[in-house]
Amino acid sequence: MSGRTEFEFATATRILFGAGKLAEAAPAAATMGKHALVVTGSASDRAQKLLESLKQEGLKSTIHSVAGEPTISDAQAGTECARKNECDLVIALGGGSAIDAGKAIAALCSNPGQPLDYLEVIGNGQPLTQSPAPFIAIPTTAGTGAEVTRNAVLASPEHRVKVSLRHSLMLPKIAIVDPELTYELPADITATTGLDALTQLIEPFTCTRANPMTDALCREAIPRAARSLQRACENPNPATREDMALASLHGGLALANSGLGAVHGFAAPIGGIFEAPHGAVCAALLPHVMDINLNALAEQNLKEDRYTETARLLTGNSHACPQDGIQWVKTLVAALKIPGLSNYGISKGDFPDIIEKARTASSMKANPVSLDDAQLTGILQAAL
Ligand SMILES: [Zn+2]
């Protein structure tokens, strides 16, 4: 291993963080276009305030809501809607699903052809030839960090898999992270999205592609998620919501510029085959992936120092050992009553199919240690 440090770091052009920052969306939008396609999740009434302020700024808007995690046809329908209404700007306000849908629509509406021309794995994977429409991402959950990533995850029900539309041009022009938008989030969604955020800090920090900038982001945010996730679920206040919003943002910045690991390697095929929310799947897998990764590192005589540091960041105890960190995560997952994977209809008979697909997932390749089929089966069995 050489001692050279090399990395690339890219993110949204502007990031606005803080309670009340939603107010800056419409004035910024007015400098970028005249007619906004506003992409939301199923609760489109949440966009009311934004729609009013767009109107005040003299912009036209067309609302387009996407129920659940977006499919390729959802992206196509949104693209047609944007073209028909001659929208020249896309704003997504919602959870990771709405943001990924908006990101895909912004890219597809300015590029010719079909989504499959550009999709990885199941499509031709062609690069985009045109810049996407200007895109503003405004998350209303604290979980995915999709407001600062360059890919949109789309499900293909036909292929029973989730794939990415990915290009550096797809990085949002503006990411507005306003913790106020998460104040009313119910406890169960706070828990699963928050555990996704925590996973998206632990996996980049322990993965093979970690770099000094992503490390700094993870070191800052893991303790925030650790102190505030359970409180944000049980007894939320502005401080815990702010911590989780920042943890989610840092997780997105970290994963987009380093990598992930086996939790996300599994989450892609599981989310493609079963109706299971991404955050809930990650939450169910996280402690078991950590467990088996740690064993595999020891077996292969690889360094455990990242797991030691993770344990110290999580527990606040400067003498904690890797097992303490795993135990801390297990206790949290139990306290937040995260159901196992069998809750989504997954059973042992599905393991070979899931494992075969997980092996080809890009996240699996950055896992800190390579895992064989027996170890991968062990993770699924423990997470069931
Ligand atoms: Zn995730």
Residues whose N, C-alpha, C, O or C-beta is under 5 A from the ligand:
A	BS01	ZN	D196
